């Protein structure tokens, strides 16, 4: 409840809210509790990063259309759905597209793939890039991160593989 008071205060001051449900069943007392708080967070989000796997486990949604339909009444400005090797589905202002992800020859550790994508996407959007270009950039960031062990990699890895914004 305290978190949502803070979010409301920040939104009232003009902040934009991004949300990635990143559902992990073991971290919740029940699936119903997780659904309740996830829905509450979606209702506050301006930008949402639902994952296909998370939505399947939490809500039983099996495809992008089901996820977008579920989120339709939440008034989220931009929805960027991560769907593994299938690609990234973007819904913004009633327009939908799919952006292919980077192919990676040797995956070492996927621990931070989603967070890396989100960070790359938001960095590109804040740099003035359009959603499709931002998704491609986020995919490059994630593709770089998963070729290294652990969730945190050196900045040199990005310098060598990803063009600057």
C-alpha positions, 0 to 999 in steps of 0.5 A, spaced: 500 500 500 505 504 501 508 503 494 502 505 491 501 511 495 508 513 492 506 511 485 500 515 485 504 521 488 509 521 483 504 520 477 501 526 480 507 530 479 508 528 472 512 521 473 511 516 468 511 509 471 514 502 467 512 496 470 514 489 468 510 483 472 516 478 472 512 473 476 515 468 480 510 464 484 515 462 490 515 469 492 507 470 493 503 467 498 498 465 493 496 466 486 490 470 487 494 475 491 499 475 485 494 477 480 491 482 485 497 486 486 499 485 478 493 488 476 494 494 481 500 495 478 498 495 471 493 500 472 498 505 474 503 503 469 504 508 463 509 503 460 508 495 461 513 489 459 509 483 460 512 477 459 509 471 455 511 466 460 509 470 466 502 471 463 502 464 462 503 462 469 499 467 472 493 468 468 493 462 463 494 467 457 497 463 451 498 468 446 499 476 445 492 477 443 490 474 450 495 479 453 493 485 450 485 483 450 486 482 458 490 489 459 485 493 454 481 496 460 488 498 464 489 504 459 497 503 459 500 507 453 505 503 451 505 495 452 511 491 450 510 484 450 516 479 451 515 473 447 522 469 447 525 467 440 518 469 437 520 476 438 517 483 441 510 485 440 508 492 441 502 495 442 501 503 442 496 507 440 492 502 437 497 500 433 501 493 433 507 490 431 512 484 432 520 486 432 524 480 431 529 479 437 537 478 436 539 471 435 545 468 439 549 463 438 552 461 445 547 463 450 551 463 457 546 465 462 539 468 461 538 471 468 538 478 466 535 478 459 528 481 461 531 486 465 537 488 460 531 488 455 527 493 459 533 497 460 535 498 453 528 499 451 527 505 456 534 508 454 532 508 447 525 511 448 528 516 453 533 518 447 527 519 443 527 513 439 521 510 436 518 503 439 520 499 434 527 502 434 527 501 441 525 494 441 531 492 437 536 496 441 533 492 447 534 486 444 541 487 442 542 489 450 539 483 452 543 479 447 549 481 449 548 480 456 546 473 455 553 471 452 556 472 459 555 469 466 551 473 471 546 478 471 552 484 471 557 484 466 562 489 464 561 496 460 566 494 455 561 488 453 556 493 451 562 498 448 564 492 443 557 490 441 552 495 441 552 502 438 551 508 443 544 512 442 
